[in-house]
Amino acid sequence: MLISAASEEPRGDCESTDKLHGYGFDSLFPQRAVMIDLFAPEIRRNPWPVYDQLRAESPVLHVPPPFNGWMVFDYETVKWIMTDHASFSSRVPAPNFSFIFTDPPEHTRLRNLISRAFTPRAIDDLEPTIREISKELVDSTSPPVR
C-alpha cells in the first residue's frame, strides 16, 4: 500500500505520530531503514520477494522525493491508515484528474460517480469490443500464419 504524509514532512526515517495511540512509527518499527530501488526493472517484474523482505525487515518504508510517500506492508497498520483520514492522506504528486489519490469525502463522491460506469453488466457489454480491438492489435503485430 502506498500512502503519503498528510500534513507535515516526517522527521527522521520512519517518524510519524500515531494520533490515536500516542506512539510513532519509529517506536513501532525500530529496525534500520532498508534502501532499495523499488522502480528497478528487475523488481518491477517480480516485486513479491522484495515485498516479503520489506514486510519482515521494514513494514513501514519511506519513499524519498520526488514521490515522498510511505509504503506499508503489514495488515494492522494498513487497516489503521485506511481508516484514520485525519492522520493519513492518499495525496501524492499525480495528475489533477486522478481521483485515486484524493481523500474522503471527495474520493467517495468521485468514486460513486465513476462506479456507475463499471457495473458487471457495463463491463460485460464491453467484451465484444475489447475482443475485436485485441484481435486487431495481435494480428497487426504477428506475421500471417501459412
WOJO-V150182 format. One record per residue. N is the residue number from 1. RES is the residue in one small letter. SS is DSSP state (h for helix, s for strand, l for the rest). OMEGA is omega as a letter, one per 20 degrees, with the letter a starting at -180 (* if undefined). D_LAST is the distance of its C-alpha to the last C-alpha in Angstrom with 1 decimal. Layout:
<<N,RES,SS,OMEGA,D_LAST> <N,RES,SS,OMEGA,D_LAST>>
This chain:
<<1,m,l,r,47.9> <2,l,s,r,48.7> <3,i,s,r,52.1> <4,s,s,a,54.3> <5,a,s,a,58.0> <6,a,l,a,59.7> <7,s,l,a,62.6> <8,e,l,r,63.8> <9,e,l,r,62.1> <10,p,l,r,62.4> <11,r,s,r,64.8> <12,g,l,a,63.7> <13,d,l,a,60.5> <14,c,l,a,60.4> <15,e,s,r,63.6> <16,s,l,a,63.5> <17,t,s,r,66.2> <18,d,l,a,65.5> <19,k,l,a,67.7> <20,l,l,a,67.8> <21,h,l,r,68.8> <22,g,l,r,70.5> <23,y,l,a,68.5> <24,g,s,r,65.9> <25,f,h,a,62.5> <26,d,h,r,64.1> <27,s,h,r,66.4> <28,l,h,a,63.6> <29,f,l,a,61.3> <30,p,l,a,63.5> <31,q,l,r,60.7> <32,r,l,a,59.9> <33,a,l,r,57.2> <34,v,l,r,53.7> <35,m,l,a,52.1> <36,i,l,r,48.3> <37,d,l,a,45.6> <38,l,l,a,43.9> <39,f,l,r,41.4> <40,a,l,a,40.2> <41,p,h,a,36.4> <42,e,h,r,36.8> <43,i,h,r,39.1> <44,r,h,r,37.0> <45,r,h,a,34.0> <46,n,l,a,36.3> <47,p,l,a,39.7> <48,w,h,r,40.9> <49,p,h,r,42.7> <50,v,h,r,44.5> <51,y,h,r,45.4> <52,d,h,r,46.9> <53,q,h,a,48.8> <54,l,h,r,50.1> <55,r,h,a,51.1> <56,a,h,a,53.1> <57,e,h,a,54.6> <58,s,l,a,54.8> <59,p,l,r,54.1> <60,v,s,a,55.1> <61,l,s,r,53.6> <62,h,s,r,54.5> <63,v,s,a,51.7> <64,p,l,r,53.4> <65,p,l,j,53.1> <66,p,l,r,51.2> <67,f,l,r,50.1> <68,n,l,r,53.5> <69,g,s,a,52.8> <70,w,s,r,53.1> <71,m,s,a,50.6> <72,v,s,a,52.0> <73,f,l,r,50.6> <74,d,l,a,53.0> <75,y,h,a,53.2> <76,e,h,r,57.0> <77,t,h,r,56.9> <78,v,h,r,53.9> <79,k,h,r,55.6> <80,w,h,a,58.8> <81,i,h,a,57.0> <82,m,h,a,55.0> <83,t,h,a,58.3> <84,d,l,a,60.7> <85,h,l,r,59.8> <86,a,l,a,63.2> <87,s,l,a,62.5> <88,f,s,a,58.7> <89,s,s,r,56.4> <90,s,l,a,52.6> <91,r,l,r,53.0> <92,v,l,r,51.0> <93,p,l,a,50.1> <94,a,l,r,47.3> <95,p,l,a,46.6> <96,n,l,a,49.3> <97,f,l,a,46.8> <98,s,l,a,45.8> <99,f,h,a,47.9> <100,i,h,a,46.6> <101,f,h,r,49.1> <102,t,l,a,52.1> <103,d,l,r,55.0> <104,p,l,j,56.5> <105,p,l,a,57.7> <106,e,h,r,55.4> <107,h,h,a,52.3> <108,t,h,r,53.2> <109,r,h,a,53.7> <110,l,h,r,50.4> <111,r,h,r,48.5> <112,n,h,r,50.0> <113,l,h,a,48.8> <114,i,h,a,45.3> <115,s,h,r,44.9> <116,r,h,a,45.2> <117,a,h,a,41.8> <118,f,h,r,40.2> <119,t,l,r,41.3> <120,p,h,a,39.0> <121,r,h,r,38.6> <122,a,h,r,37.8> <123,i,h,r,35.1> <124,d,h,r,33.6> <125,d,h,r,33.7> <126,l,h,a,31.5> <127,e,h,a,28.7> <128,p,h,r,26.6> <129,t,h,r,26.9> <130,i,h,r,26.1> <131,r,h,a,22.9> <132,e,h,r,21.8> <133,i,h,r,22.6> <134,s,h,r,21.0> <135,k,h,r,17.7> <136,e,h,a,18.0> <137,l,h,r,18.9> <138,v,h,a,16.2> <139,d,h,a,13.5> <140,s,h,a,15.4> <141,t,h,a,15.4> <142,s,l,r,11.9> <143,p,l,a,9.2> <144,p,l,r,6.4> <145,v,l,a,3.8> <146,r,l,*,0.0>>
